Amino acid sequence: MLLPVRGLPAAPHRPLTHPHSSPAPPPSLLGARRRRPSRRLSKVVSYYGLTTPPYKTDALEPYMSRRAVELHWGKHQQEYVDGLNRQLAISPLYGHTLEDLIKEAYNNGNPLPEYNDAAEVWNHHFFWESMQPEGGGSPEAGVLQQIEKDFGSFFNFREEFMRSALSLLGSGWVWLVCKYPFTTISF
């Protein structure tokens, strides 16, 4: 599936206030963080939650079974959410939106421990939002024209894309991101 991506989709994984804590501070913006007291809190004041898929768990059949959706959403993605929440329990990075947390935890190319789980939570959300029941097929308009220019046909592109995806560790979910204006498509 081809997805022109201009930025991060809105994440539903907003911080949720823990029922036994005081309200979480408002999300910080990069570069606008408040100075925190040197004494660390001993409890978590903000959690990320797992949202439900945007369709029924059997809606992607026959391409992805209900069991596969339940496993990847309910088990794998939940593990990343739980891991992130465990890390935030001992981190000053709680209270951010998921997108800001990823940017902050990336730490200018020197990722902090929170980065991997936060990025995996976002990646899984992006995965579920990108899939559509009865989706797929050929891309439209400018994307298709660029593919035909760069690869000769959509079929040729699809074969090359699958070859490239299967050569990567953890193949099966690869992003193709197109930036505007289209000048060339590659992966």
SULRADA-V314270 format. One record per backbone hydrogen bond with DSSP energy under -0.5 kcal/mol. CO is the residue of the C=O (numbers start at 1). NH is the residue of the N-H. If there is no record, write none. Layout:
co->(CO CO)
nh->(NH NH)
This chain:
co->(3 4 12 16 18 29 38 47 49 56 58 60 60 65 66 67 68 69 69 70 71 71 72 73 75 76 77 78 79 80 81 82 83 84 85 87 88 91 93 97 98 99 100 101 102 103 104 105 106 106 107 112 113 114 115 116 117 118 119 120 121 122 123 124 125 126 127 132 140 140 141 142 143 144 145 146 147 147 148 153 154 155 156 157 158 159 160 161 162 163 164 165 168 170 175 176 176 177 178 184)
nh->(178 6 14 47 21 32 40 16 51 59 61 63 64 69 70 71 72 73 74 74 75 76 77 78 79 80 81 82 83 84 85 86 87 88 89 90 91 94 96 101 102 103 104 105 106 107 107 112 109 110 110 115 117 118 119 120 121 122 123 124 125 126 127 128 129 130 131 135 143 144 145 146 147 148 149 150 151 152 152 157 158 159 160 161 162 163 164 165 166 167 167 168 171 173 177 3 178 179 5 183)
